[in-house]
Amino acid sequence: AVPDVSTRIADLKTGKADLIRDLPPDQAQSIASEGGSQVLSVPTERVGYLYINAQAGPTADVRVRQAIAYAIDRPTLIEALLQGYAAPVNIIGAPPIFGYTDTIDGYAFDLDKAKALVAEAGAEGAVIEFITSPAYNQQLVQAIQQMVGDAGMTVEISTTDQPTFLKLRQGKPETAGGLAIGAWSCACQDADGVIFPLFRTGSVWAKYSNPAFDTLVDSARSTLNVEQRMADYKGAYEILNEDVPGVGLYQVYAVYGASKNLAWAPSAN
């Protein structure tokens, strides 16, 4: 194990390591330009998302949550900050998981609509707390802060250590902040392992409750009928799209640095 990313990269460049994982996208170009190294990447089942508190603060108003969704420019986040090593998604889920659907339009970037919803909600200048920790990409945090700010609200970043951040996210809605970014995946590669823990009423992660959503995800985890499960998840994702307790940002790519002599292909899981 080599926890420090700069050390991992140095090990690869000097030949001490044949393969390194968790290569930051902004470091990939330096690896690709090395004569003895290559960059290997693959889309995974992991999804980057923006949590939005639906039960406390300014974001308890669905119009504010929808405005935030419209304010996010996913292509810019992916190209400018992730160097293209991600793919946009319209839901909190990625193609490799069972239950994923590409039939939901989501919220395309539309700053005018965002501003109009903020005005309709009377939320101009509203202060939204964005909780985070050093474990998350702070460039993404700051970019989203700017984007939501452009829609007419004030986003204040509150940074803590990771254990404190997790305690806040899992705590009561009143102290869980208005926004947070995260990346979620499950070994089951099934929507049950994604949207059930994130949004089912009573989950420590959920700052949201909708009985209709609960009924659908409960149904989907209580049958092996494939068609029924797909229909349940499609309905559940449609409810999440309307209520916006979170926004899917991008499908995470796994990025590796490898020796040119290594023949290996990473997989989605």
N, C-alpha and C positions, 0 to 999 in steps of 0.2 A: 504494500500500500504506500502510495506517495501522495499525500494530501495536497501539497502545494502545486498549483497548476504550472507555475514557471519552472519548477524542478522537473515535472513530468515532461514538459516540452523539451527541456535541455537534455533529458535522458534519451528522448527519441532522436534528437538531432545528433547526439554523439554516438548513437548506436547501442547505448546501455539498455534501452527498451525497444522492443519490436512493435508494441501496440500500447497506446494510451487512450483512456476514455475521458469523457466529460471535457472535451476540447472546447473552450469558449469560441463562439463564432467569429469574434473579432481577432482571434489568434489563428484562425484556419488559413488565412492567406499566407502567413509566414511559413506555415508547414508545407502548403502546396508549392511554394516557390523553392523549397529545399530539394536538391537533386536526389537525395536518398530517401525522401519521405513522400507520403501521399495522404490525402484526406478521404476518409470513408464516412458516408452519412446515410441514414435511412429514416423515413418517416415512421414514427412510433404510435402506440395507442395512447400516449400521454398527451394531455391537452393543457395549454396555458389559458388561464381564465381570470376574469376580474370578478371578485365577490362584491356584491352590493347589498347592504343591510336594508331589508325590506320591512323592518319592525321598529326602527328607532331613527331619530334625526331627520334631516331633510330628505333622505333617500327613502323614508317610509311612504312618500308620495310616488305612486307608480309613474307619474309624468316626469318626475325628476330622474327616475331610473331609466326610463326610455330615452330621455335627453342625453344621459351619459352614454347609452349604447350608440346613439347616433353620432356622438362627438368623437368616438374612437376611430382613428384612421389605421386600420389593420395593415394595409399594404406598406404604409410608411414605417410602422413598427418593425415589420418583418424585413424589409429591405435595408432600412437605415441602421437598425440596432441589432438585428439577428443575422445580417449579411445573407439573407435569403435562405437560411437553414431553418425553415419553418413553412407551414402552409396555412392560409386563413381558414377558419371554420365559422359557421353561423350558429352553432350550438355548442354546449359544453360536452364535447365528445369528439372522437376522431374515427375515421373510416375503419380501422381494424377492430373496433369493439362491436359486439352484437348489439343491435338496437339503434345503431347510428342511422340517421336519415339525412339525405341531402335535399329533401323537399321543402324545408323551411327556409324562407328567404333571409330571416335574421334582420339585422340593422346595418345597412350600408352607410358609410360615412356621409353625413348630411348635416353640416353645421347650421344651416338655416333652420332645419326642423328642430335641431337641438335647442337653439336659441328660442324658438317659438314655444316649445314645451316648457322651458324654464320660465318664460314670461307668463304662460298660462297658469303655471303652478305658483306664481308669485315668489319664485326662488332666486331672483337676481341677487347676487352677492352672498347667497347662503353659504355657510362654512361647512365643509365636509371633511371629516378626519380620514386620512389615508394611512392606515397602520401598516408597518412593514418591518423588516429586519435585514441585516447584512446578507442573509442567505439568499435574498432575491435580487434580481438585476435592477440596480438603482437607476440605470438609464431608462428602463421601461417605466419605472415608477414616476420619474420626473417627466417623461414624455406624456404619460396619461394625465398627470397633474396639469400640464400645460393645455392639453386637449380639452379637458373638462373646464378648465379656466376660460378657454376661448368661448365656451358655450354660455358663460355668464355667471359661473359660480366660483367660489374660492375653495381650493383644496389645500389643506394643511397636512404635510407629511409628518407622521409621528413614528420615529424609529426606536426600536427596543432590541434587546437580544432575542434570539430565536425562542427560548423557552417562555419568555414573557409574551412574545407575539402569539405563540400558540395558545397560551392561557387566555389571552384576550379574545382570540378568534373563537375559542370554544366556550367562552363565557356568556354572560347575559347580553341581549341586544343593546342595552343602554351603554355598555362599556366595550363593545366589539368593533367600534369604528364604523365608518360609513363605507369605506372601500378597502380592498386588499387584493394583491395579485397572488396567484398560486399556480402550481402545476400539479395535475392530478392524474393518477393512473391506478389500475388495479390488476392484480395477477390473473383475475378471472377473464379479462378482456370482454366484459359484458357491462351494459349500461347500468345494471343493478349495482355494480361496484363503483359507479361514478355519481349518478344523480340521486340514488337513494341516500347515501351518507351525506351528500352535500345539501339536499333540499327537503328530505322527508321530515315532516313535523316530529319534533322530539330529538332529532339528531343534534349532537353537540356542535356540528358545523353549520346547521341551518339557522339563519335569522330570517325565517320565512315559513309560512304555513298556508297550505291550500288543500282542503279536503278532497277536491277532485283530483289533484295531482297525487295525493296519498293513495287514493283508491286505485289509480292506474299502476303505480309502482308496486303496490302490495299485490295486485293481481298478477303482474308480470313475474314476480318472484315465487308465485304459488302454482305455476303450471309449467309443463314441459312442451306445450303446444307452441311451435315456432311461430305460426301465423298470428296467434293470439298475443304472444309476447311482443312481436314486432308492432302490432297495432297499438298495444298498450303504451309502448315507448314512444311511438309517433305522437300519440295523444298527450303524453306527459311532456314531451319536448315542445309541443305547441302551447301548452299552458305556461311553461317556463319562458317561452318567447314572448308571450303576452305580459306576464307578470315581471319579468326581468330581475330576479333575485341574484342574477349573475350574468356575465357576458362571456361567451367563448371567444378567445382571442386568436389562438393559433394551435395547429398540430405541431407538437414538439418533434424535432429531429434529433436523433442520437448522432453525435459527431465524434469521430475517432481520428487520431493521428496514427499512421502505421508506416512501417518500413516498406520501401518499394518492393522488397523481396517477399513480402507477406501476401499470400493469396487467401483472402478471407472476406466474407460478406456479412455485415451485421444484419440482424433480423428485427422485425417490427416490435417484438416483445423483449 
